[in-house]
């Protein structure tokens, strides 16, 4: 009986540690998310990086047109940020990260 209780405590402790690690990873992802989409100075970009950056910008503009994003944003303006991004990402069939980046690129979020 004591062994089962100890095992449960260890499992709970491990689960809490995992939850804590996941939250830390999520926060670091959110903090660094927009850095990926900010262009570097032209001197710092290699031709390959420049092409990749331009391709990403083009893809975001096609998949998530500015006016459609604005209209959809009006429908969800009362939602919490995470819920907003989740629902809009689902509607536009993109990842949450890409949707967040597009909203930031259009300066619709801070």
Secondary structure by P-SEA (a helix, b strand, c coil): caaaaaaaaaaaaaaaaaaaaaaaaaaaaaaaccccccccccccccaaaaaaaaaaaaaaaaaccaaaaaaaaaacccccaaaaaaaaaaaacccaaaaaaaaaaacccc
